[in-house]
Each structure stands twice: as structure tokens, then as C-alpha cells.
Amino acid sequence: MLEAKTIQKYKSKSLSWLIEKAQELVNAYVRKRDSINEFGDFICISCGKLKPKNQCNAGHYFSRGNYGSVRFNLDNIHAQCIQCNLHLSGNLIEYQKNLIKKIGQERYDQLDYMAHMRGYKHDRFMLIDIIERYKNAG
């Protein structure tokens, strides 16, 4: 439960600012979560290759722009190399195969169901909660 003083702290921030800040913090958390050593190296969810920290994106299986309902869902966001994320448009066929291996079919099906919810709007309180939860986690 958010305290009133925490909500007050973000009173002057726009919804778009809150969304971007929440995304920045969640992405930092995912990069840390998916690193395999103290240097931040990672295995790309799509191509399966070991990559250095500076090539790590927090790649969304369901794009954050089109699927707002799962934009901040940690099952939807995984360490992905720049090549797969940007140059191969997510390399989604391989992403899906490896995502199911990583989280299991049941969680994948739940993610897919949630992704296709229509009319989803981000709520200020939810965004503030995400920011507060992840600001020291990444």
C-alpha cells in the first residue's frame, strides 16, 4: 500500500514521465536479474549467445507499445542482445521458444492471455508503486 507522502512526491509528474521512469527501472532490474556474472554478461533470450553487458537490452516479447497490459510484466521482459532486439525485430520465433523453456507453458499462456486484454490504461498509483519497488533493485 502506497503511503500518502509517497504519492505526494510524484504529484507534479506527468503520466508519460511515470511510464518512462517505471520502464527505466524495470529494465535495469531485468538486466541485473538476467546477468550471469559480476560483469553483467548475459545469455540472449533469443539467440542464446553469451554477450557482454554493453549489448544488453531488456527485450519485450509482447511489445511495450502495443501490449500495455504486460509492459511491466517480468515474464514478458528478458535480457536480449541488441542484434536480436533491434536488428532482427525481436527475433520473436526464437524468443518464444526460449521463453517457454524459461517460464513454462502455463505462465506463457497466462502472459499471452493478459497481453491481449483490450482497453488497458496505466494507473498513476500502479506506476508509482513500480517506481518505488524497483528504484533500488536495478
C-alpha positions as CSV (number, residue, x, y, z in Angstrom):
1,M,0.0,0.0,0.0
2,L,1.4,3.4,-1.0
3,E,1.7,6.0,1.7
4,A,0.2,9.5,1.1
5,K,3.7,11.1,1.3
6,T,5.0,8.8,-1.4
7,I,2.1,9.7,-3.7
8,Q,2.6,13.4,-3.0
9,K,6.3,13.1,-4.1
10,Y,5.1,12.3,-7.7
11,K,2.1,14.7,-7.8
12,S,3.8,17.0,-10.3
13,K,4.9,14.2,-12.6
14,S,3.0,13.5,-15.8
15,L,1.7,10.1,-16.7
16,S,4.1,9.8,-19.5
17,W,7.0,10.6,-17.2
18,L,5.8,8.0,-14.7
19,I,5.6,5.4,-17.5
20,E,9.1,6.1,-18.8
21,K,10.6,6.1,-15.3
22,A,8.9,2.9,-14.4
23,Q,10.2,1.3,-17.6
24,E,13.8,2.6,-17.0
25,L,13.8,1.0,-13.5
26,V,12.2,-2.3,-14.6
27,N,14.6,-2.6,-17.5
28,A,17.6,-2.0,-15.1
29,Y,16.2,-4.7,-12.8
30,V,15.8,-7.2,-15.7
31,R,19.4,-6.6,-16.9
32,K,20.6,-7.3,-13.4
33,R,18.3,-10.3,-12.9
34,D,19.4,-11.9,-16.1
35,S,23.2,-11.3,-15.8
36,I,25.2,-14.4,-15.2
37,N,28.2,-12.9,-13.5
38,E,29.6,-9.8,-11.7
39,F,30.5,-8.2,-15.1
40,G,26.8,-8.2,-16.2
41,D,27.4,-10.7,-19.1
42,F,24.2,-12.4,-20.2
43,I,22.7,-15.1,-22.4
44,C,20.4,-13.6,-25.0
45,I,16.8,-15.0,-24.7
46,S,16.5,-15.2,-28.5
47,C,19.8,-16.3,-30.0
48,G,21.2,-18.0,-26.8
49,K,24.6,-16.4,-27.2
50,L,26.7,-15.2,-24.4
51,K,27.0,-11.4,-24.7
52,P,28.7,-8.6,-22.8
53,K,26.8,-6.2,-20.6
54,N,27.0,-3.3,-23.1
55,Q,25.0,-5.3,-25.6
56,C,22.1,-6.0,-23.3
57,N,18.6,-4.7,-23.9
58,A,15.6,-5.5,-21.8
59,G,13.6,-7.1,-24.7
60,H,9.9,-7.4,-24.5
61,Y,8.3,-10.4,-26.2
62,F,5.0,-8.6,-26.5
63,S,6.0,-5.1,-27.5
64,R,5.6,-2.4,-24.8
65,G,3.8,0.0,-27.3
66,N,1.2,-2.4,-28.4
67,Y,0.6,-4.5,-25.3
68,G,0.4,-2.1,-22.4
69,S,-1.2,-4.7,-20.1
70,V,2.1,-6.6,-20.0
71,R,4.6,-3.8,-20.5
72,F,5.9,-4.2,-16.9
73,N,5.3,-7.9,-16.5
74,L,8.6,-9.6,-15.7
75,D,7.6,-12.7,-17.6
76,N,7.5,-10.5,-20.7
77,I,10.9,-8.9,-20.3
78,H,14.2,-10.7,-20.6
79,A,17.9,-9.9,-21.4
80,Q,18.2,-9.7,-25.2
81,C,21.1,-8.7,-27.4
82,I,21.0,-5.5,-29.5
83,Q,21.3,-7.6,-32.7
84,C,18.1,-9.7,-31.9
85,N,16.1,-6.9,-30.3
86,L,16.7,-4.1,-32.8
87,H,18.2,-5.5,-36.0
88,L,16.1,-8.7,-36.0
89,S,12.9,-7.1,-34.8
90,G,13.0,-9.1,-31.6
91,N,13.8,-12.4,-33.2
92,L,10.4,-13.5,-31.9
93,I,10.3,-17.1,-33.1
94,E,13.4,-17.9,-31.1
95,Y,12.4,-15.7,-28.3
96,Q,9.1,-17.6,-27.9
97,K,10.8,-21.0,-27.9
98,N,13.3,-19.9,-25.3
99,L,10.7,-18.0,-23.3
100,I,8.5,-21.1,-23.0
101,K,11.6,-23.1,-21.9
102,K,12.4,-20.5,-19.3
103,I,9.0,-19.8,-17.7
104,G,7.0,-22.8,-18.8
105,Q,3.9,-23.2,-21.0
106,E,1.4,-22.3,-18.3
107,R,3.0,-19.0,-17.5
108,Y,3.5,-18.3,-21.2
109,D,-0.2,-18.9,-21.8
110,Q,-1.2,-16.6,-18.9
111,L,1.1,-13.9,-20.3
112,D,-0.4,-14.3,-23.8
113,Y,-3.9,-14.0,-22.3
114,M,-3.0,-10.9,-20.3
115,A,-1.3,-9.4,-23.4
116,H,-4.5,-9.5,-25.4
117,M,-6.6,-7.6,-22.8
118,R,-8.1,-4.6,-24.6
119,G,-8.6,-1.1,-23.3
120,Y,-5.8,-1.3,-20.7
121,K,-4.7,2.1,-19.2
122,H,-1.8,2.6,-16.9
123,D,-2.8,3.9,-13.5
124,R,-0.7,6.6,-11.7
125,F,-0.8,4.6,-8.4
126,M,0.4,1.4,-10.1
127,L,3.2,3.3,-11.8
128,I,4.3,5.0,-8.6
129,D,4.3,1.5,-6.9
130,I,6.5,0.1,-9.7
131,I,8.9,3.1,-9.4
132,E,9.2,2.7,-5.6
133,R,9.6,-1.1,-5.8
134,Y,12.3,-1.0,-8.4
135,K,14.2,2.2,-7.7
136,N,16.8,0.3,-5.5
137,A,16.5,-3.1,-7.2
138,G,18.4,-2.4,-10.5
